[in-house]
Amino acid sequence: MELTQYIIVNNSLGMDKGKTAAQCSHASVSVLDKVDKKVIDEWKASGMKKIVLKVHSTDELVELFQTVKNARLPAALITDAGRTQIASGSKTAFACGPVDEEEAKIYFGELKLL
């Protein structure tokens, strides 16, 4: 089993690279509160693999987040405070996992890399 954390970015918001990186970081850290410590330790020991993917709308982001949550996978959705580039309340990204990469392919396999 290869553990991977998936970070899904809302590409429709036009965030610059720095903003996108910050939102991905928020998501990556936030989801770890929802993951068993043993899984986190195993993931860290194996190199903390992450895959960053994109969706093209807020609706697509939220729908995929709900699908993953309904499947009982650990996930955290990031909503921006609106202090810099984008409007307050914008859904910027979500992270899932670390989870088994094979299991996650049914949710993320069709998405493109950011």
Secondary structure by P-SEA (a helix, b strand, c coil): cbbbbbbbbcccccccaaaaaaaaaaaaaaacccccaaaaaaaaaacbbbbbbbbccaaaaaaaaaaaaaacccbbbbbbcccccccccccccccccccccccccccccccccc
